[in-house]
Amino acid sequence: MNFHRAATLCRGQSSKLLAASRPSLANNAATSSSSRLFSAAPAATAAATTLPPSIPRVGAATAFPNEYPGQNYIFNWCLNADGVTPLQKCAFRITKPLDLKVAGLALPKSSPLNVNAKSDRSKVPEAGMTEALSFDTFDEVTQRTKDALSLSEGLYCPEGHAPNTKFGVRVITNSGKEDTLVSDLMAYLERMPKRDPTSQSVTCYVLGGPSCEEFAGYAIEEVEEQTEDGSREAISVATVVITGKKPSLKRVVAGIELSVEGLEADAVERAEKKAEEEKGE
């Protein structure tokens, strides 16, 4: 989004006033100096056409006012679409090691980072699939987590592809300089091509703090997405919620892995259904 001011010169009115003044100037020698002033106008106009090419670009602003590291309007709107509003104006999008430095975080000790989360998979249930976690409970905890993240002093958001897939993952967490969770997640996720922030297939809300209750769960839902040709198609997206005094890397990774498996299963089922429909036609 670009903000700029444009000053418009009323050229038509100026031309009419100039034309009306020329007869009197021609018949009155006393106004010869004024005549020379008007006769210089074409020269000034010609000079204006030879201005440096940088001049026309002055009004085309390409940066938002009041932006700084941690305050990016486009990314903030993207977080808002995810249900989190960074009220403290401090939210860092982390897609590469340099972003960690900008956010004041340490670099990971190893990259890429392999994480074995098998022991934590059973601790991250899917909402609605077991009696342990209903959709209502999941939705309630998710909303509380989003509200708490919105009020956090700082947000750190690693982004990347889930390993060996093309499913985009965004983690939104308040765990920053206190531990290495963000750095490790950046090293765990595969780097995506550089692009403007957008919604991802898997969104993880990770809230840490002394008063946070221990919770872990994920849910998969079907939404509609607009394609390049303007049509709409159904896709599946996943939400992971992990809270606790100090959320563990393995617990977050377990939620990501389970979500990706669910998304892949939905994609296969959707493709098979489409093939049957086309075969029936």
C-alpha positions as CSV (number, residue, x, y, z in Angstrom):
1,M,0.0,0.0,0.0
2,N,1.5,3.4,-1.0
3,F,0.7,6.8,0.5
4,H,1.6,9.9,-1.4
5,R,0.4,13.5,-1.9
6,A,-0.1,14.9,-5.4
7,A,-0.3,18.7,-6.0
8,T,-2.4,19.5,-9.1
9,L,-1.8,22.7,-11.0
10,C,-4.9,24.1,-12.7
11,R,-3.3,24.4,-16.1
12,G,-6.5,25.2,-18.0
13,Q,-7.3,28.3,-15.9
14,S,-3.7,29.6,-16.1
15,S,-3.8,29.3,-19.9
16,K,-7.0,31.3,-20.2
17,L,-5.7,34.1,-18.0
18,L,-2.5,34.2,-20.0
19,A,-4.4,34.4,-23.3
20,A,-6.6,37.2,-22.0
21,S,-3.6,39.3,-21.0
22,R,-1.6,39.1,-24.2
23,P,-3.6,41.7,-26.3
24,S,-3.1,44.4,-23.7
25,L,0.5,43.6,-23.4
26,A,1.1,43.9,-27.1
27,N,-0.6,47.4,-27.3
28,N,1.1,48.9,-24.3
29,A,4.8,49.4,-24.4
30,A,4.8,50.4,-20.7
31,T,4.2,46.7,-19.9
32,S,7.1,45.4,-21.9
33,S,8.8,43.9,-18.8
34,S,5.6,42.0,-18.1
35,S,5.5,40.8,-21.7
36,R,9.0,39.5,-21.4
37,L,7.9,37.7,-18.2
38,F,5.2,35.9,-20.0
39,S,7.3,35.2,-23.1
40,A,9.7,33.4,-20.8
41,A,7.0,31.0,-19.8
42,P,7.5,28.6,-22.8
43,A,11.2,28.4,-21.9
44,A,10.4,27.5,-18.3
45,T,8.0,24.9,-19.6
46,A,10.7,23.4,-21.8
47,A,13.2,23.4,-18.9
48,A,10.6,21.5,-16.8
49,T,10.6,18.7,-19.4
50,T,14.3,18.2,-18.9
51,L,14.2,17.7,-15.2
52,P,16.1,14.8,-13.8
53,P,14.2,11.5,-13.9
54,S,14.2,11.3,-10.1
55,I,11.8,14.3,-9.8
56,P,8.6,12.5,-11.0
57,R,9.2,9.8,-8.5
58,V,9.1,12.1,-5.5
59,G,5.4,11.6,-4.8
60,A,5.6,7.8,-5.2
61,A,6.4,6.7,-1.6
62,T,7.4,3.1,-1.3
63,A,7.7,2.9,2.5
64,F,5.1,3.2,5.2
65,P,5.6,5.9,7.8
66,N,6.6,4.8,11.3
67,E,7.8,1.4,10.3
68,Y,10.8,-0.1,12.0
69,P,12.1,-3.6,12.9
70,G,9.2,-5.3,14.6
71,Q,6.7,-2.9,13.1
72,N,5.7,-3.9,9.6
73,Y,2.1,-3.0,8.5
74,I,1.7,-5.8,6.0
75,F,2.9,-8.4,8.4
76,N,0.7,-7.0,11.2
77,W,-2.3,-7.2,9.0
78,C,-1.4,-10.8,8.2
79,L,-1.2,-11.6,12.0
80,N,-4.5,-9.9,12.4
81,A,-6.0,-12.2,9.9
82,D,-4.6,-15.1,12.1
83,G,-6.5,-13.6,15.1
84,V,-3.5,-12.0,16.8
85,T,-3.1,-8.2,16.9
86,P,0.4,-7.1,18.1
87,L,-0.8,-4.2,20.3
88,Q,2.7,-3.5,21.5
89,K,3.8,-2.9,17.9
90,C,6.6,-5.5,18.3
91,A,6.2,-8.5,16.0
92,F,9.1,-10.1,14.1
93,R,8.7,-12.2,11.1
94,I,11.6,-14.7,11.1
95,T,12.4,-16.6,7.9
96,K,16.2,-16.6,7.9
97,P,19.2,-16.2,10.3
98,L,19.5,-12.5,9.7
99,D,15.9,-12.0,11.0
100,L,17.0,-13.6,14.3
101,K,19.8,-11.0,14.6
102,V,17.4,-8.1,13.9
103,A,15.0,-9.4,16.6
104,G,17.9,-9.7,19.0
105,L,17.9,-13.5,19.2
106,A,20.7,-15.9,19.2
107,L,21.5,-18.0,16.1
108,P,20.8,-21.7,16.3
109,K,23.6,-24.0,17.2
110,S,22.8,-26.3,14.3
111,S,21.0,-25.8,11.0
112,P,19.1,-27.6,9.6
113,L,17.9,-29.0,12.8
114,N,16.4,-32.5,13.0
115,V,13.9,-33.0,15.8
116,N,12.7,-36.3,17.0
117,A,9.2,-35.6,18.4
118,K,7.8,-39.2,18.5
119,S,7.6,-39.2,22.3
120,D,5.4,-36.0,22.3
121,R,3.0,-37.0,19.5
122,S,0.6,-38.7,22.0
123,K,0.5,-35.6,24.1
124,V,-1.0,-33.5,21.2
125,P,-4.6,-34.7,20.6
126,E,-6.7,-33.7,17.6
127,A,-9.8,-31.8,18.6
128,G,-13.1,-33.7,18.1
129,M,-11.3,-37.0,17.5
130,T,-11.1,-38.1,21.1
131,E,-13.0,-37.5,24.3
132,A,-9.9,-35.8,25.8
133,L,-10.4,-32.7,23.6
134,S,-13.7,-31.4,22.3
135,F,-14.0,-28.7,19.6
136,D,-15.6,-26.3,22.2
137,T,-12.7,-26.7,24.6
138,F,-10.1,-26.3,21.8
139,D,-11.9,-23.1,20.4
140,E,-12.0,-21.6,23.9
141,V,-8.4,-22.2,24.7
142,T,-7.4,-21.0,21.2
143,Q,-9.2,-17.7,21.7
144,R,-7.6,-17.1,25.1
145,T,-4.2,-17.9,23.7
146,K,-4.7,-15.4,20.8
147,D,-5.8,-12.7,23.2
148,A,-2.8,-13.3,25.4
149,L,-0.4,-13.2,22.5
150,S,-1.9,-9.9,21.3
151,L,-1.0,-8.4,24.7
152,S,2.5,-9.8,24.8
153,E,5.5,-7.4,24.9
154,G,6.9,-9.0,21.8
155,L,6.0,-11.6,19.2
156,Y,8.4,-13.8,17.3
157,C,7.1,-15.6,14.2
158,P,9.3,-18.3,12.5
159,E,8.0,-19.2,9.1
160,G,9.0,-21.9,6.6
161,H,8.0,-25.2,5.0
162,A,7.4,-28.2,7.1
163,P,10.4,-30.5,6.4
164,N,10.2,-32.4,3.1
165,T,6.8,-30.8,2.3
166,K,5.4,-27.7,0.6
167,F,3.1,-26.9,3.5
168,G,3.8,-23.5,4.9
169,V,4.1,-23.1,8.7
170,R,3.9,-20.0,10.8
171,V,4.5,-20.1,14.5
172,I,3.3,-17.1,16.6
173,T,4.9,-17.1,20.1
174,N,5.9,-14.8,22.9
175,S,8.9,-17.0,23.7
176,G,11.8,-14.9,22.6
177,K,15.1,-14.1,24.4
178,E,14.2,-16.4,27.4
179,D,15.0,-19.6,25.5
180,T,16.1,-20.9,22.1
181,L,12.6,-22.0,20.9
182,V,12.4,-19.5,18.1
183,S,15.9,-20.0,16.9
184,D,15.4,-23.8,16.9
185,L,12.1,-23.6,15.0
186,M,13.8,-21.4,12.4
187,A,16.4,-24.1,11.9
188,Y,13.9,-26.9,11.9
189,L,11.6,-25.3,9.2
190,E,12.8,-25.3,5.6
191,R,13.3,-21.9,4.1
192,M,10.6,-20.7,1.8
193,P,11.0,-18.5,-1.3
194,K,11.0,-14.8,-0.5
195,R,7.5,-13.4,-0.7
196,D,5.2,-11.0,1.1
197,P,3.6,-12.5,4.2
198,T,0.4,-14.5,3.6
199,S,-1.7,-17.1,5.4
200,Q,0.0,-20.5,5.9
201,S,-1.4,-24.0,5.9
202,V,-0.4,-24.6,9.5
203,T,-0.6,-21.9,12.1
204,C,0.9,-22.5,15.6
205,Y,0.0,-20.4,18.6
206,V,2.6,-21.0,21.3
207,L,2.2,-19.1,24.6
208,G,4.7,-19.3,27.4
209,G,4.8,-17.8,30.9
210,P,4.8,-18.6,34.6
211,S,1.0,-18.4,34.8
212,C,0.2,-20.3,31.6
213,E,-1.7,-23.6,31.9
214,E,-0.3,-26.6,30.2
215,F,-2.2,-27.4,27.0
216,A,-1.6,-29.0,23.7
217,G,-3.9,-29.8,20.8
218,Y,-4.5,-29.2,17.1
219,A,-7.5,-29.1,14.7
220,I,-7.9,-29.4,11.0
221,E,-10.7,-27.6,9.2
222,E,-11.8,-27.1,5.6
223,V,-11.9,-23.6,4.1
224,E,-12.4,-22.2,0.6
225,E,-9.6,-20.5,-1.3
226,Q,-9.7,-18.4,-4.4
227,T,-7.6,-19.8,-7.3
228,E,-5.8,-17.8,-10.0
229,D,-8.7,-18.2,-12.4
230,G,-11.1,-16.7,-9.9
231,S,-12.8,-20.0,-9.0
232,R,-13.0,-21.3,-5.4
233,E,-11.7,-24.6,-4.2
234,A,-11.8,-26.3,-0.8
235,I,-8.5,-26.8,1.1
236,S,-7.6,-27.9,4.6
237,V,-5.8,-25.8,7.1
238,A,-4.5,-26.7,10.6
239,T,-4.3,-24.8,13.9
240,V,-1.9,-25.9,16.6
241,V,-2.1,-24.5,20.2
242,I,0.7,-25.1,22.7
243,T,0.8,-23.3,26.1
244,G,2.7,-23.8,29.3
245,K,5.3,-22.3,31.5
246,K,8.0,-23.2,29.0
247,P,6.7,-24.8,25.8
248,S,9.1,-27.4,24.5
249,L,10.4,-27.6,20.9
250,K,9.4,-31.3,20.7
251,R,5.8,-30.5,21.6
252,V,5.5,-27.8,18.9
253,V,7.2,-30.1,16.3
254,A,4.8,-32.9,17.2
255,G,1.8,-30.6,16.6
256,I,3.3,-29.6,13.2
257,E,4.0,-33.2,12.1
258,L,0.5,-34.4,13.1
259,S,-1.1,-31.4,11.3
260,V,0.9,-32.1,8.1
261,E,-0.1,-35.7,8.1
262,G,-3.8,-34.7,8.4
263,L,-3.5,-32.1,5.6
264,E,-1.8,-34.7,3.4
265,A,-4.6,-37.2,4.1
266,D,-7.3,-34.6,3.3
267,A,-5.5,-33.7,0.0
268,V,-5.4,-37.4,-1.1
269,E,-9.0,-37.9,-0.2
270,R,-10.1,-34.8,-2.1
271,A,-8.1,-35.9,-5.1
272,E,-9.6,-39.3,-5.1
273,K,-13.1,-37.9,-4.9
274,K,-12.4,-35.5,-7.7
275,A,-11.1,-38.4,-9.9
276,E,-14.3,-40.4,-9.2
277,E,-16.5,-37.4,-10.2
278,E,-14.6,-36.8,-13.4
279,K,-14.8,-40.6,-14.2
280,G,-18.5,-40.5,-13.7
281,E,-19.0,-37.7,-16.1
